[in-house]
Amino acid sequence: MTTNVGTVDRGVRLVLGVALIAAALFSGLTIFDGAVMKYGAILVGVVLAVTGLMRTCPAYSIFGIRTCKV
């Protein structure tokens, strides 16, 4: 797979991913009381973190987007 996620995009994805996972598991906010919101936020957080770590986003590939330098 080719790299299509740049440095800034990667950092944002990692921070948001970890923040979503932490908020869903440890924040105690009422929005995460329901299973759908809690596990949905965890799933989105994991996807963001994994795409940030791998520097490849399948959605970017489909739409031909690149945020990294060639």
C-alpha positions in Angstrom: 0.0 0.0 0.0 1.3 3.4 -0.8 1.7 6.2 1.7 -1.0 8.9 1.3 -1.2 10.4 4.8 1.1 13.3 5.6 2.9 14.2 8.8 0.3 16.7 10.1 -2.6 14.5 9.0 -0.9 11.6 10.8 -0.5 13.5 14.0 -4.1 14.7 14.0 -5.4 11.2 13.4 -3.3 9.8 16.2 -4.3 12.4 18.7 -8.0 12.3 17.8 -8.0 8.5 17.8 -6.4 8.2 21.2 -8.7 11.0 22.6 -11.8 9.3 21.3 -10.8 5.9 22.8 -9.9 7.5 26.1 -13.1 9.6 26.2 -15.3 6.6 25.5 -13.6 4.4 28.1 -12.6 6.8 31.0 -14.5 10.1 30.8 -17.8 9.2 32.4 -19.7 11.5 30.1 -23.3 10.7 29.7 -23.1 10.6 25.9 -21.0 7.4 26.2 -23.6 5.7 28.4 -25.2 4.0 25.5 -23.5 1.0 23.9 -23.8 2.4 20.4 -22.1 5.7 21.2 -19.4 4.1 23.3 -18.4 1.3 20.9 -18.9 3.6 17.9 -16.4 6.1 19.4 -14.0 3.3 20.2 -14.2 2.0 16.6 -13.7 5.4 15.0 -10.8 6.0 17.4 -9.1 2.7 16.5 -9.6 3.4 12.7 -8.1 6.8 13.1 -5.1 5.5 15.1 -4.4 2.6 12.8 -4.6 4.8 9.6 -2.3 7.3 11.4 0.2 4.6 12.3 0.2 2.9 8.9 0.2 6.3 7.0 -2.3 4.8 4.6 -6.0 5.7 4.4 -8.2 3.5 2.2 -10.7 6.4 1.7 -8.0 8.7 0.5 -7.0 6.0 -2.0 -10.5 5.7 -3.3 -10.8 9.5 -3.8 -7.2 10.0 -5.0 -6.3 12.3 -2.1 -2.7 12.6 -0.8 -1.7 14.8 2.1 2.0 13.7 2.0 4.7 15.0 -0.2 5.5 12.9 -3.3 
